[in-house]
């Protein structure tokens, strides 16, 4: 049996949302695919999927970007997990996180959804919250801006200068989770930068 992992990048479909903060999870999955020169194809589970390997001879990766809107991400993620016979413990959900400063990552297994409707829907559809989350910090909105407007707005010019490094760090974290385990990945991702 091949060790297979489902890496789901959450976001909203369509070009209008491509570069918004809410779609940073899909950007990370794009980075993972680009490293392997893979492209996404449509899957019957209502997602765009690329099947690849973490490295030759190692674990298989099913990279997925649901075609559904963020708040109903669970259906495509659950359907893919069933299609590929992947246990929730081998599902990694990559998503934006308001409560983490921009340019930071937090990795965890299970726990609550923290008010993130996409994560809530995935847990409901999988019938388990025991999946790994790669939480990509987008920070809180300035002043009194509504968080719903903030997550649907594009990254600022200043943020875009650092966004590439953040996507690389998050993709590295996904690969490390698969290859070395969550604890090792957390130690690396959560360590202060030199």
N, C-alpha and C positions, 0 to 999 in steps of 0.2 A: 504494500500500500504506500503510495507516494505521500509524503508529508506536504499537505496543501494548505495554504493560507489565503483567506479572502481579505483584501485590502480595499476598503470602501472609502472613497473620498466624498464627503458630503458637500452639497451645494445646490444651486438652482440651475435649471436648464436654460439654454439659449444665450446668444451673444450679449444680450443686455446685462447679464449677471457675471460674465466671464471674469472680469477683473475686480469684482467686489470682495469685500472682506469675508462675506458669508461663503464664498467659493474657495477659500484658501485650502480646504481639504482636497478639492478636486485638483488644485494646482500642484499639491504634493504628489498625488497619484500621477499627474502628467509628468512630473520630474522623474518618478520611478520608471515610467514607460520610456521616456527619452533616453535614460541611461542605458536602456537595453534595445534602443532603436525599434521599439514596438509601437504599433498603432492600434487604436480602439475600433472594434466592430460592434454592431448592434447585436444584443442578445435578447432572447425571448422573455427574459426576466425584467424587461423594461429598464435596461442599463446598457451603457457602453462598456465593453470588456476587452481587456488584453490579457492573454495567458502567457506567462513567461516563467523564469526561474530566478531565484535570488542570486544564484551563480550556477554555472554548469555543474551538474551532479548533486546539487543541493535542493532545498525545498522549492516546490512550485508556488508561484504567486498568481492569484487571480486578481488583477487590478480592475476596479470597478468604479464607474461614475453613474449613479442612478439618474435616469431621465426624469424622475419625479421631482417635485419641489421639495425643498429641505424638510418641511414639517411632515411629509409622508414618505420619507426615505426608507422606512422599515420594510415595505412590501418588496421592493427590488432586492434589498440586502438579504432578507429572509429567503426569497426565491432562489437567489444565487447560492446561498449556503446549502439549501436543499438540493439544488441541481448538481453541485459539486461534492455533496456529502461532507460538508465542512461543519464541525462542531463549533458552537459559539466561542469556545476557548481559543479557536484558531481564526477568529474574526478580529481584524484591527480596523477600527473606525477612526478616520482622520477628520477633524472638524475644527472650526473656529471657536475661540473661547474668549468671551468678554472679560472674565475675571482674571486673566493672565495678561501682563503687560505685552505690548507688541514686541516682537523679536525674541520671545521666550517660548519654551515648550514645557509641558508637563505630561508625563505618561502614567497611566494607571490601569488597573484591571478592576472592572466592576464598579460598584458604588452607584450613587444616584445620578440623575441626569443634569442636576444643577440648573434647571430651568431651560435647558437646551432642547427645543422641541424635536429636532432631528434625532438626537440621541435617545430621547424618550420614545419616539416612534420605532426606532430600531430595536430597543429593548423589548417593547411590547410585541413586535412582530416575531422576534427570535424566541420569545417566551423565556428570555433570560437576559439579565444585565451583566452577565459574566463574560464580557468581551473586553478586549484591550482598547483603550482610547488614547490616541495621540492628539492632545489638546494644543492647538496652535494659537498662541496669544495674539489677539488683535486689540486689546486694551479697551477701556471704557470711553464712551464719547465725551468730548469736551463740553463743559457747561451743562446746559439743560437739554441738549440734543437727545431725542428719543433713541434708545438703543436699537429699535426696529429700523429706523432710518440709517443709523450708523452702520449696521452690518450690511445694508444693501448699497452703501456708497463705496466708490472706488478708493483704493489706498491713495494716500497723499503722495505728492512728489518726493517728500523726504522719506516716507515709508518705502516707496518703490526702490529707493537706492539700496535699502537693506533687505528687501523682500526676497531677492534671489538667494541670499545666504540663509534666510529663514527656511525657505523651501528645501534647500540642500540639507540643512540640519534635520528637518523633519523627515526627509526621505532616508537619511542616514539612520535615524532613530528606528524607523520601520524595519530596515534591513537588520539592524542590530537586535531588535526584538525577535525576529524570525531565527537568526543565526545563534545568538548568545543568550537569549532569554530576557524577560522583562527587567529583572533586577539589574543586570549588567547595563542594559539600555538606559534605565533610570539613572544609574550612577554617572553615566557619561552625559546624558541630556540635562540633568539637573545640576551638574557641577557649575560653579561660577566660571565665566570665561576669563582666560588669562589676559 
